[in-house]
Amino acid sequence: MIRKAVPEDMDIVYKLISELEECEFPESEFKQIYDEILNRRQHCVFLYEKNSKVMGLLHLRLENQLHHCGRTAEIIELIIEESHRSEGIGRSLINAAFKYAVKQNCKIIEVTSNRKRTAAHCFYQKNDMELTHFKFTTDTDKF
């Protein structure tokens, strides 16, 4: 079953995001950001749950962008619990996100994925997404 996240899901969302990023964030700061995201209409966090156990999540952000001249959906995070990968959970979550984006009149769906996540790149390409851009970043503590 796929459902939208609620405040009570914070602990499992924290666990999954920590797994995705291979680190643990300060829990109080994470909770504050999580609560903000849940209260913003342009964000949607989908959870895949089976037998009352959350096994994956997909965070989608919707916004109007000038360079697309319309509404865009961006997959911000997608993580499946390691022990449940290759079970179709990711495909289910991405299909739910695609359907949601279409209902929200989005023109395009985007995702950014770290270069080291080559398995994720293959997954996105198998799910009708094309590699079209580079993303450049810098830490602000350099300034």
C-alpha positions as CSV (number, residue, x, y, z in Angstrom):
1,M,0.0,0.0,0.0
2,I,1.2,3.5,-0.8
3,R,0.1,6.3,1.5
4,K,1.2,9.8,2.4
5,A,3.4,10.3,5.4
6,V,2.1,11.7,8.6
7,P,4.0,13.2,11.6
8,E,4.0,9.9,13.4
9,D,6.1,8.4,10.6
10,M,9.1,10.6,11.5
11,D,11.2,7.8,13.1
12,I,11.0,5.5,10.1
13,V,11.5,8.5,7.6
14,Y,14.6,9.5,9.7
15,K,15.9,5.9,9.5
16,L,15.4,5.6,5.7
17,I,16.9,9.0,5.0
18,S,19.9,8.2,7.2
19,E,20.3,5.0,5.2
20,L,20.1,6.9,1.9
21,E,22.7,9.5,3.0
22,E,24.9,7.0,4.9
23,C,24.9,9.3,8.0
24,E,22.7,10.4,10.9
25,F,21.5,13.9,11.0
26,P,20.7,15.8,14.3
27,E,17.3,14.4,15.1
28,S,15.7,17.6,16.4
29,E,16.7,19.5,13.2
30,F,15.5,16.7,11.0
31,K,12.1,16.6,12.8
32,Q,11.7,20.4,12.3
33,I,12.4,20.1,8.6
34,Y,10.1,16.9,8.3
35,D,7.2,18.8,10.0
36,E,7.7,21.8,7.7
37,I,7.7,19.5,4.6
38,L,4.5,17.8,5.7
39,N,2.8,21.2,6.1
40,R,3.7,22.5,2.7
41,R,1.2,21.8,-0.2
42,Q,4.0,21.7,-2.7
43,H,5.6,18.7,-1.0
44,C,4.3,15.1,-0.8
45,V,6.1,12.2,1.0
46,F,4.8,8.8,-0.2
47,L,5.4,5.8,1.9
48,Y,5.3,2.1,0.8
49,E,3.8,0.0,3.6
50,K,3.2,-3.7,3.8
51,N,1.8,-5.5,6.9
52,S,2.1,-2.2,8.9
53,K,5.8,-1.9,8.0
54,V,7.2,1.0,6.0
55,M,9.7,-0.3,3.5
56,G,10.4,2.8,1.3
57,L,9.7,6.4,0.7
58,L,9.6,8.9,-2.1
59,H,9.6,12.7,-1.5
60,L,8.2,14.8,-4.3
61,R,8.3,18.6,-4.6
62,L,6.0,20.5,-7.0
63,E,6.8,24.0,-8.2
64,N,6.4,26.3,-11.2
65,Q,9.7,26.9,-13.0
66,L,10.4,29.5,-15.6
67,H,12.7,27.4,-17.7
68,H,9.9,24.8,-18.1
69,C,7.2,27.5,-18.4
70,G,5.0,25.4,-16.1
71,R,4.7,23.1,-13.1
72,T,7.5,20.6,-12.4
73,A,7.6,17.7,-10.1
74,E,11.0,16.8,-8.7
75,I,11.8,13.6,-6.8
76,I,13.9,14.8,-3.9
77,E,14.5,11.5,-2.2
78,L,13.7,7.9,-3.0
79,I,14.9,5.1,-0.8
80,I,13.9,1.5,-0.3
81,E,15.0,-0.3,2.8
82,E,18.0,-2.4,1.7
83,S,16.5,-5.7,2.7
84,H,13.5,-5.0,0.4
85,R,15.2,-3.8,-2.8
86,S,14.3,-5.5,-6.1
87,E,10.8,-6.3,-4.9
88,G,9.0,-3.7,-7.1
89,I,8.6,-1.2,-4.3
90,G,10.6,1.5,-6.0
91,R,8.6,1.0,-9.2
92,S,5.4,1.3,-7.2
93,L,6.5,4.5,-5.5
94,I,7.7,6.1,-8.8
95,N,4.5,5.1,-10.6
96,A,2.5,6.7,-7.7
97,A,4.6,9.9,-8.0
98,F,4.2,10.0,-11.8
99,K,0.4,9.7,-11.5
100,Y,0.3,12.3,-8.8
101,A,2.4,14.7,-10.9
102,V,0.1,14.3,-13.9
103,K,-3.0,15.0,-11.7
104,Q,-1.2,18.1,-10.4
105,N,-0.7,19.3,-14.1
106,C,3.1,18.9,-14.0
107,K,4.8,19.2,-17.4
108,I,7.9,17.3,-16.4
109,I,9.3,15.1,-13.7
110,E,12.9,15.4,-12.6
111,V,15.3,13.6,-10.3
112,T,18.9,14.3,-9.2
113,S,21.0,11.3,-8.2
114,N,24.5,11.2,-6.8
115,R,27.0,9.9,-9.3
116,K,28.0,7.1,-7.0
117,R,24.5,5.6,-7.1
118,T,24.8,3.8,-10.4
119,A,22.1,1.2,-9.5
120,A,19.7,4.1,-9.0
121,H,20.6,5.5,-12.4
122,C,19.8,2.2,-14.1
123,F,16.5,2.2,-12.1
124,Y,15.5,5.6,-13.3
125,Q,16.3,4.8,-16.9
126,K,14.3,1.6,-16.7
127,N,11.4,3.8,-15.5
128,D,11.3,6.0,-18.6
129,M,13.6,8.8,-17.3
130,E,16.5,10.1,-19.4
131,L,19.9,11.4,-18.4
132,T,19.8,15.0,-19.6
133,H,21.6,17.3,-17.1
134,F,24.5,17.8,-14.8
135,K,24.1,19.2,-11.3
136,F,26.8,21.3,-9.7
137,T,27.0,22.0,-5.9
138,T,29.2,23.7,-3.4
139,D,29.1,23.8,0.4
140,T,28.3,27.3,1.7
141,D,30.8,27.0,4.6
142,K,33.5,27.7,2.0
143,F,32.4,31.3,1.9
